[in-house]
Amino acid sequence: MQQIGHWINGSHVAGSGRTADVWNPATGEVQAQVALASKAELDQAVADAAAAQPAWAAMNPQRRARVMMAFVQLLHRDMDKLAEALSREHGKTIPDAKGDVQRGLEVVEFCIGAPHHLKGEFTDAAGPGIDMYSMRQPIGVAAGITPFNFPAMIPMWKMAPALVCGNAFILKPSERDPSVPMMLAELLQEAGLPDGVLQVVNGDKESVDAILDNETIAGIGFVGSTPIAEYIYSRGCANGKRVQCFGGAKNHMIIMPDADLDQAADALVGAGYGAAGERCMAISVAVPVGEETADRLIEKLVPKVEALKVGPYTSGDDVDYGPVVTPMAKDNILKLVNSGVEQGAELVVDGRDFSLQGYEDGFFVGPHLFDRVTPDMDIYQQEIFGPVLSTLRAGSYEEALKLAMDNQYGNGTAIFTRDGDAARDFASRVNVGMVGINVPIPVPLAYHTFGGWKKSAFGDLNQHGPDAFRFYTKTKTVTSRWPSGIKEGGEFTIPVME
């Protein structure tokens, strides 16, 4: 059986103790074992990274950007290999896995512009013979704790800007699908990244706590569930670190009476069931406005949901989605579906008895569609993270808007309408971080920033885009004076402008 260790100082290193199973979600078989680092192993990796970081930081930004240029080319070269490894451990279809890599690659492309993004400010003659300027300097050693659902994209969202800013980086990826992050480390070494600047340390809560408590680590980025985001944010900040944490979601899509319902139904199916619903930006709540709109929408959704093709990534590119990542994830999804039925929601498409011939031991979950869900139900209150779409009927636009605004999460939302005034009002008023207008999954491109509001995000700065350069650097401001002649005696009052 394959043994997956760590990537330390430019080499694969075996673990020294505990391990976790890595499943093939399609077959249910354990295909590898991944090492779970101890606190001592994590601390040593950090110490080695701290030793390598000053030389990397001293390299000028253009040379660091060239490493990112080479990395982009290598990602394109190995796209098929990365996608296959990702699908084998996560369960995504190959096209979806390639999208995972591509979305990370685009952030790396943005990071090639580091020489521009790291420029400071300068004021000439701020006072008599006085110039002032600011510099952006790396924070030192940063760490990223990344989730299972995007094992290529989110590690790149974290490590690419951190590295190009001149930091060393400790990546603690999900232990459920660790192979792709290790492959990314190999490609960065091939691209010219010095050994030790990137360390990939596999592990579980022991490793996470070691990151939070390590005195050398200056900044931490996290993506995962809200309870863990709150834990990491509070403990990391208590230890004096700069922390950004992105948590759960319950993304609403409002469908107005004037919307193109065929377009809206297609968007809901793709956004609700793609990647088996294991996306923080998945649409999990449809909110049609008006009974007639709701009836027509359900009528269009049912045949589309029933026609979804579920299967392993090896079945070809026409598979709509694959298995969920672990048996525990499958059990939790079905438990929540049963709670929805028990609490009175109407299950108009029931996927509970889904079974795939030849893959009966895989972690496949059939598609589910609920109608007449109410806000007090567990399937509305909790993030299901599975192929389950809930429909809440709203009597008016204001009622639909209030549903999105009252929800504890604020990651993404969307409105489908032909009315520009309604769209502008929605975008302006809704208290959600990312808004789509006739776009179901409004994930910003790499040169804008990604981040939610409310209990979907903790910290002041978002992921990627300009915010990433702010998060991974500190500003230093210098005030200088070069007098034209020798000045006798000292000055004992604070200098002011004359």
C-alpha positions in Angstrom: 0.0 0.0 0.0 1.2 3.5 -0.8 2.7 5.4 2.1 2.5 9.2 1.9 4.8 11.2 4.2 5.7 14.8 4.1 7.7 17.2 1.9 10.5 18.7 4.0 13.5 20.6 2.7 12.9 19.6 -0.9 12.5 15.9 -0.3 9.8 13.3 0.5 10.2 12.3 4.2 8.5 9.4 5.8 6.4 10.0 8.9 7.5 8.7 12.3 4.3 7.7 14.0 0.6 7.8 13.4 -1.1 7.4 10.0 -4.6 7.9 8.6 -6.3 6.0 5.8 -6.9 7.6 2.4 -9.9 6.1 0.6 -10.8 5.7 -3.0 -14.3 7.2 -2.7 -15.6 5.4 -5.8 -14.7 1.9 -4.6 -14.7 2.4 -0.8 -11.2 0.8 -0.6 -8.3 2.2 1.4 -5.7 3.1 -1.3 -3.0 4.7 0.8 -1.9 5.7 4.3 -0.8 9.3 5.1 1.5 10.2 7.9 0.2 12.4 10.7 2.9 14.7 12.0 3.7 15.2 15.6 4.2 18.6 17.2 8.0 17.9 17.2 8.0 17.2 13.4 5.9 20.3 12.7 8.2 22.5 14.8 11.3 21.2 13.1 9.8 21.8 9.7 9.0 25.4 10.8 12.5 25.9 12.1 14.0 24.7 8.8 11.6 27.0 6.8 12.6 30.0 9.0 16.3 29.3 8.2 15.6 29.2 4.4 13.3 32.2 4.3 15.8 35.2 4.6 17.7 34.2 1.4 14.4 33.8 -0.5 13.2 37.1 0.8 16.4 38.8 -0.3 15.8 37.7 -3.9 14.3 40.5 -5.8 10.5 40.2 -6.6 11.0 39.8 -10.3 13.1 36.6 -9.7 10.5 35.2 -7.3 7.9 36.0 -9.9 9.9 34.0 -12.5 9.5 30.9 -10.3 5.7 31.4 -10.5 6.0 31.8 -14.3 7.8 28.4 -14.5 5.3 26.9 -12.1 2.4 27.9 -14.3 4.0 26.2 -17.3 4.5 23.0 -15.2 0.9 23.0 -14.1 -0.2 23.1 -17.7 2.2 20.3 -18.6 1.0 18.0 -15.8 -2.7 19.0 -15.8 -3.9 15.5 -16.7 -1.7 13.8 -14.1 -2.8 16.2 -11.4 -6.5 15.9 -12.3 -6.3 12.1 -12.3 -4.6 12.0 -8.8 -7.2 14.5 -7.5 -10.1 12.5 -8.8 -8.8 9.2 -7.5 -8.6 10.6 -3.9 -11.5 13.1 -3.9 -14.0 11.5 -6.3 -14.5 14.5 -8.6 -15.0 14.0 -12.3 -11.9 14.7 -14.4 -13.3 18.0 -15.9 -14.2 19.2 -12.4 -10.7 18.2 -11.2 -9.1 20.1 -14.0 -11.2 23.1 -13.0 -9.9 22.8 -9.5 -6.3 23.0 -10.8 -7.1 25.8 -13.2 -8.7 28.0 -10.6 -5.5 27.7 -8.5 -3.3 28.2 -11.5 -5.0 31.5 -12.3 -4.1 32.8 -8.8 -0.5 31.8 -9.5 -0.7 33.8 -12.8 -1.9 36.9 -10.8 1.1 36.4 -8.5 3.5 36.9 -11.4 2.6 40.5 -11.0 4.4 40.6 -7.6 6.9 43.3 -8.6 4.0 45.7 -9.1 1.9 44.6 -6.2 4.8 44.9 -3.7 5.6 48.5 -4.7 5.4 50.9 -1.8 4.6 54.6 -1.7 6.8 57.6 -1.8 6.4 61.2 -0.9 9.1 63.7 -2.0 9.7 66.7 0.1 7.2 65.8 2.8 9.0 68.5 4.9 12.1 70.6 4.5 14.6 68.1 3.1 12.4 65.2 4.3 11.3 62.3 2.2 8.9 59.5 3.3 8.4 56.1 1.8 6.8 52.8 2.6 8.0 49.2 2.0 6.0 46.0 1.9 8.1 43.3 3.5 7.3 39.6 4.1 5.9 38.5 7.5 8.4 35.6 7.7 6.9 32.2 8.0 3.2 31.7 7.1 1.0 28.6 7.3 -2.0 27.3 5.4 -4.5 24.8 6.7 -6.6 23.7 3.6 -9.7 21.5 3.1 -10.4 18.3 1.2 -12.9 19.7 -1.3 -10.3 21.7 -3.3 -7.0 19.9 -2.8 -5.3 21.8 -5.6 -7.0 25.2 -5.8 -7.0 26.3 -2.2 -3.4 25.3 -1.4 -2.4 27.4 -4.4 -4.6 30.3 -3.2 -2.6 30.3 0.0 0.9 29.4 -0.9 1.4 31.2 -4.2 0.9 34.8 -2.8 2.7 33.9 0.5 5.8 32.6 -1.4 6.0 35.4 -4.0 5.9 38.0 -1.2 9.1 36.4 0.1 7.8 34.3 2.9 8.4 30.7 3.7 5.2 28.6 3.9 4.0 25.6 5.9 1.1 23.8 4.1 -1.0 21.5 6.2 -3.4 20.0 3.6 -6.4 17.7 4.3 -5.3 14.2 5.2 -8.3 12.9 3.2 -6.7 13.7 -0.2 -3.0 14.6 0.3 -1.4 13.5 -3.0 -2.0 16.6 -5.1 -0.4 19.1 -2.5 2.7 16.9 -2.5 2.8 17.0 -6.3 2.5 20.8 -6.3 5.5 20.9 -4.0 7.5 18.8 -6.4 6.5 21.2 -9.3 7.5 24.2 -7.3 10.9 22.7 -6.7 11.2 22.0 -10.4 10.2 25.6 -11.1 13.2 26.9 -9.0 11.8 27.3 -5.5 14.7 26.9 -3.0 14.5 23.9 -0.7 12.9 24.5 2.7 10.9 27.5 1.6 7.8 25.4 1.2 7.2 22.5 3.7 4.2 20.2 3.3 3.3 18.7 6.6 0.5 16.2 6.6 -1.5 15.8 9.8 -4.6 16.2 11.9 -5.6 18.3 14.9 -2.2 17.7 16.6 -0.5 19.4 13.6 -3.1 22.2 13.5 -2.6 23.0 17.2 1.2 22.9 16.7 0.8 25.5 13.9 -1.4 27.7 16.1 1.1 27.6 19.0 4.3 27.8 17.1 6.0 31.1 18.0 7.8 31.5 14.6 4.7 31.3 12.4 3.4 34.8 11.9 0.3 34.3 9.8 -2.2 31.5 9.2 -4.8 31.0 6.5 -7.6 28.5 6.9 -10.6 27.2 4.9 -13.1 24.7 6.3 -16.1 24.5 8.5 -17.2 27.4 10.7 -16.7 25.8 14.1 -13.1 25.0 13.2 -12.6 28.4 11.6 -13.7 30.0 14.9 -11.4 27.8 16.9 -8.4 28.5 14.7 -9.1 32.3 14.5 -9.5 32.7 18.3 -6.5 30.6 19.2 -4.3 32.0 16.5 -5.1 35.6 17.3 -4.7 34.9 21.1 -1.1 33.8 20.2 -0.5 37.1 18.4 -0.7 35.8 14.8 -2.3 37.4 11.8 -5.2 35.0 10.9 -7.7 34.7 8.1 -10.3 31.9 8.3 -13.1 31.0 5.9 -15.9 28.8 7.1 -19.2 27.3 6.1 -22.0 28.5 3.8 -25.7 28.3 3.0 -25.9 30.0 -0.3 -29.3 31.2 -1.5 -30.4 31.8 -5.1 -33.4 34.0 -5.5 -35.5 33.4 -8.6 -37.8 36.3 -9.4 -41.1 35.9 -11.4 -39.5 37.5 -14.4 -36.5 35.2 -14.5 -35.7 32.9 -17.4 -36.8 29.7 -15.6 -35.0 27.4 -18.0 -31.8 29.3 -17.4 -32.4 29.3 -13.6 -33.1 25.6 -13.5 -30.0 24.8 -15.4 -28.0 27.0 -13.1 -29.4 25.4 -10.0 -28.7 21.9 -11.1 -25.1 22.8 -12.0 -24.5 24.9 -8.9 -26.4 22.6 -6.5 -25.1 19.2 -7.6 -21.7 19.8 -9.1 -18.9 18.1 -7.2 -21.6 16.3 -5.3 -22.4 19.6 -3.5 -19.0 19.6 -1.8 -18.3 23.2 -2.5 -18.4 26.2 -0.2 -20.0 28.2 -3.0 -22.6 25.6 -4.0 -26.2 26.8 -4.2 -28.0 24.8 -1.5 -31.1 26.9 -1.2 -33.4 27.9 -4.0 -35.8 30.8 -3.2 -38.5 31.2 -5.9 -40.7 34.3 -5.4 -44.4 33.6 -5.7 -46.3 30.3 -5.8 -46.6 30.3 -9.6 -42.8 30.8 -9.9 -42.1 28.0 -7.4 -44.5 25.5 -9.1 -43.0 26.2 -12.6 -39.4 26.0 -11.2 -40.0 22.6 -9.5 -41.7 21.3 -12.6 -38.5 22.2 -14.6 -36.1 21.0 -11.9 -37.5 17.5 -11.3 -36.6 15.9 -14.7 -33.2 17.6 -14.7 -32.3 16.3 -11.3 -33.7 12.8 -12.0 -31.5 12.7 -15.2 -28.2 13.5 -13.4 -25.6 10.9 -14.1 -23.7 9.8 -11.0 -20.6 7.7 -11.3 -16.8 7.3 -10.9 -14.5 9.6 -12.7 -13.3 6.6 -14.8 -16.7 6.5 -16.5 -15.9 9.4 -18.7 -16.5 13.1 -19.0 -20.3 12.8 -19.3 -20.6 11.9 -15.6 -22.2 14.8 -13.7 -20.8 14.1 -10.3 -19.0 11.4 -8.4 -18.9 10.1 -4.8 -18.6 12.1 -1.7 -15.2 12.0 0.0 -15.7 9.6 3.0 -18.3 7.2 4.4 -18.8 9.5 7.3 -19.7 12.3 4.9 -22.2 10.1 3.2 -23.8 9.0 6.5 -24.1 12.7 7.6 -25.8 13.7 4.3 -28.4 10.9 4.5 -29.0 11.6 8.2 -29.9 15.3 7.3 -32.1 14.1 4.4 -34.0 11.9 6.7 -34.4 14.8 9.2 -35.9 16.9 6.4 -38.5 14.3 5.7 -39.3 13.8 9.4 -39.6 17.6 9.9 -42.2 17.9 7.1 -40.3 19.0 4.0 -41.5 17.5 0.7 -38.8 15.3 -0.9 -39.8 15.5 -4.6 -36.6 13.7 -5.8 -35.5 11.0 -3.4 -32.0 9.7 -3.9 -31.7 7.7 -0.6 -31.9 4.3 -2.3 -29.3 5.1 -5.0 -26.8 2.3 -5.7 -24.3 2.1 -8.5 -23.8 -1.4 -9.9 -20.3 -2.5 -9.5 -19.6 0.3 -7.0 -21.9 -0.7 -4.2 -19.1 0.0 -1.6 -18.4 3.5 -2.9 -19.5 6.6 -1.2 -22.1 7.6 -3.8 -25.1 9.7 -2.8 -28.1 10.1 -5.1 -29.5 13.6 -5.9 -32.1 15.0 -3.6 -34.6 17.8 -4.2 -36.7 19.2 -1.4 -39.7 21.6 -1.7 -41.6 23.5 0.9 -38.6 23.7 3.3 -39.0 26.1 6.2 -36.2 28.1 8.0 -36.5 26.1 11.2 -35.6 22.8 9.6 -32.2 21.2 10.1 -31.7 20.9 6.3 -31.9 24.7 6.2 -30.0 25.5 9.3 -27.0 23.2 8.7 -24.5 23.0 5.8 -25.2 19.7 4.2 -22.2 19.6 1.9 -23.9 17.0 -0.4 -26.1 16.7 -3.5 -29.2 18.2 -1.8 -31.1 21.2 -3.0 -33.7 22.8 -0.7 -36.5 25.0 -2.0 -38.0 27.7 0.3 -40.9 29.5 -1.3 -41.1 33.3 -0.7 -44.1 35.5 -1.1 -42.3 38.6 -2.2 -38.9 39.9 -3.1 -38.5 41.5 0.4 -39.2 38.1 2.0 -36.6 36.4 -0.2 -34.0 39.0 0.5 -34.7 38.7 4.3 -34.1 34.9 4.1 -30.6 35.5 2.7 -29.9 38.3 5.1 -31.1 36.5 8.3 -29.1 33.4 7.6 -26.0 33.0 9.8 -23.8 32.4 6.8 -22.8 35.0 4.2 -20.5 33.4 1.7 -22.2 33.6 -1.7 -25.7 34.4 -3.1 -27.3 35.0 -6.4 -30.4 36.5 -8.0 -31.9 35.5 -11.3 -34.0 38.3 -12.9 -34.5 40.4 -15.9 -35.1 43.5 -13.8 -32.0 45.7 -13.5 -33.5 47.7 -10.6 -34.1 44.5 -8.5 -30.6 43.2 -9.3 -29.0 46.5 -8.3 -31.1 46.7 -5.1 -30.2 43.1 -4.2 -26.5 43.6 -4.8 -26.5 46.7 -2.7 -28.5 45.5 0.3 -27.7 41.8 0.8 -25.2 41.2 3.6 -23.2 38.5 1.7 -19.7 38.7 0.5 -20.0 37.5 -3.1 -23.1 38.2 -5.2 -24.1 36.8 -8.5 -26.6 38.4 -10.9 -27.8 35.7 -13.2 -24.6 33.9 -12.2 -25.1 31.0 -9.8 -21.6 30.6 -8.4 -20.1 34.1 -8.2 -16.5 33.1 -7.4 -14.4 36.2 -8.3 -11.5 35.9 -10.8 -8.0 35.9 -9.4 -7.5 39.6 -9.6 -10.4 40.3 -7.3 -10.7 39.0 -3.7 -12.7 36.0 -2.4 -14.4 36.1 0.9 -17.7 35.9 2.7 -19.4 37.8 5.5 -21.0 36.9 8.9 -20.1 33.4 10.1 -18.5 32.5 6.7 -15.3 34.5 7.4 -13.1 35.6 10.2 -10.5 38.2 9.8 -10.0 41.5 8.0 -8.6 40.5 4.6 -9.9 38.1 1.9 -8.2 35.5 -0.2 -6.3 36.1 -3.4 -6.3 39.4 -5.4 -4.8 42.5 -3.8 -5.8 41.4 -0.3 -3.4 38.4 -0.4 -0.4 40.8 -0.9 -1.6 42.8 2.1 -2.1 39.8 4.3 1.3 38.2 3.6 3.3 41.4 4.0 3.9 44.1 6.7 4.2 47.8 5.9 7.3 49.6 7.0 7.4 53.4 6.7 10.7 55.3 6.5 11.2 59.0 7.1 14.5 60.3 5.9 16.4 63.6 5.8 19.7 64.4 4.1 20.6 67.9 5.3 22.5 70.1 2.9 25.0 71.1 5.6 26.2 70.1 9.0 23.7 71.1 11.6 25.0 72.0 15.0 23.2 70.8 18.2 20.2 68.6 18.6 16.5 69.4 18.2 14.2 68.6 21.2 10.8 69.4 19.7 8.8 67.1 17.4 9.4 68.2 13.8 6.3 69.8 12.1 5.6 71.2 8.7 6.3 74.9 8.3 
